Amino acid sequence: MEIESLPESVLNLAQKYFELPLGGKKVVCPYFMNIKKQRAGLRVMVGKGSWAEIVHETKVWAQLKGFSLEKAGEGEIREFMMKLGIGIDCSGFVVYLLNQWMKELNKSSIWHNLKYKENGLYFTFRRFLRPVENISANLMTSELNCFKITELNDIVPGDLIRAKGKQNNAHHVALITKTYKDKSGNLEKFDYIHSHRFYEKENGVRQGSVEITKPTESLKDQKWEDHYNGKNYMLEDLLVDYEDNGVRRLKFLQN
């Protein structure tokens, strides 16, 4: 079997979000999305913080609220973070991972490589001040920035999965981290990583995989592994407006 993967530095960065060092424990980062579209304040409070910012802000609030991270269990710490709105959304998580990959490729940051619909002075200045906050899942996976990958065997690490939530204009993005192919080059499986708002108490950063059990059929017909109480929310999101979803490849990576 031939295994291809994103660089170790990218995978190691992702692992930081799965093992936030809080109270002597390794806490899985919960999900948070800036649904209210708050424009002020720290990016860590709108679902766009780095893992280090998330850890720092949690410690600050724990001290302010008199919450003992040392005495609390991992689940209690996650609940504390969620009540305060500290976590990472899908696009924020993927942006940090892709940006680390850009460093490996000796490219400039992802926000300098993406194309934007609004390019006036105001929008350019806003992106300069808040680059991560101004990259949505929809923008990242749109035709403006991506090619659509239709053949399963063409999927490679670094490709994105575009999906949608059941809410209006709610897009979702996951990052493919590893592919597994047989000696003939046929895709047998791929791994992906994302941050999801559902999965109930297990919301936040997650890892999943897709086993190619029906090579002649489409992405949605394969075996999706990442269930919670019998449901795979990633697959459910993929099925919403399915023809507009699927695997995408960033155009600037082709150059």
RAPENOR-V952245 format. One record per pair of residues at least 6 apart in sequence whose C-alpha atoms are under 6 Angstrom apart, sorted by sequence separation. I is the first residue (numbers start at 1). GAP is how many residues later the second one is. D is the distance in whole Angstrom. If there is no record, write none. Layout:
# RAPENOR-V952245
((I,GAP,D) (I,GAP,D))
This chain:
# RAPENOR-V952245
((20,6,5) (43,6,5) (164,6,6) (165,6,6) (181,6,4) (197,6,5) (226,6,6) (19,7,4) (20,7,5) (164,7,4) (180,7,6) (181,7,5) (196,7,6) (19,8,5) (163,8,6) (164,8,5) (180,8,6) (196,8,5) (19,9,6) (163,9,5) (180,9,5) (195,9,5) (213,9,6) (18,10,4) (44,10,6) (99,10,6) (179,10,6) (195,10,4) (212,10,5) (18,11,6) (99,11,5) (162,11,5) (179,11,4) (194,11,6) (195,11,6) (17,12,5) (34,12,5) (161,12,6) (178,12,5) (194,12,6) (211,12,5) (161,13,5) (178,13,5) (193,13,6) (210,13,6) (33,14,5) (160,14,6) (177,14,6) (193,14,5) (210,14,5) (32,15,5) (160,15,5) (176,15,6) (177,15,5) (192,15,6) (210,15,6) (160,16,6) (176,16,4) (192,16,5) (209,16,5) (159,17,5) (175,17,5) (191,17,6) (192,17,6) (208,17,6) (158,18,5) (175,18,5) (191,18,4) (208,18,5) (157,19,5) (174,19,6) (190,19,6) (157,20,5) (174,20,5) (190,20,5) (141,21,6) (157,21,5) (189,21,6) (189,22,4) (189,23,6) (188,24,5) (199,29,6) (138,33,6) (153,33,6) (17,34,6) (137,34,6) (153,34,5) (137,35,6) (137,36,5) (47,40,5) (48,40,6) (45,41,6) (47,41,4) (47,42,5) (48,44,5) (91,45,6) (23,46,4) (91,46,5) (23,47,4) (27,47,6) (32,55,5) (31,56,5) (32,56,5) (33,56,5) (30,57,5) (31,57,5) (32,57,5) (29,58,6) (31,58,6) (165,72,5) (164,73,5) (163,74,5) (163,75,4) (164,76,6) (163,82,5) (90,83,6) (162,83,5) (162,84,5) (161,85,5) (161,86,5) (10,87,6) (160,87,6) (160,88,5) (159,89,6) (10,90,6) (159,90,5) (149,98,5) (149,99,6) (148,100,5) (147,101,6) (146,102,6) (147,102,5) (146,103,5) (90,104,6) (146,104,4) (90,105,5) (145,105,6) (146,105,5) (89,106,6) (145,106,6) (6,151,6) (5,152,6) (31,166,5) (6,171,5) (5,172,6) (31,172,6) (5,173,4) (30,173,6) (31,173,4) (4,174,6) (30,174,4) (4,175,5) (29,175,6) (3,176,6) (3,177,5) (2,178,6) (2,179,5) (1,180,6) (1,181,5))
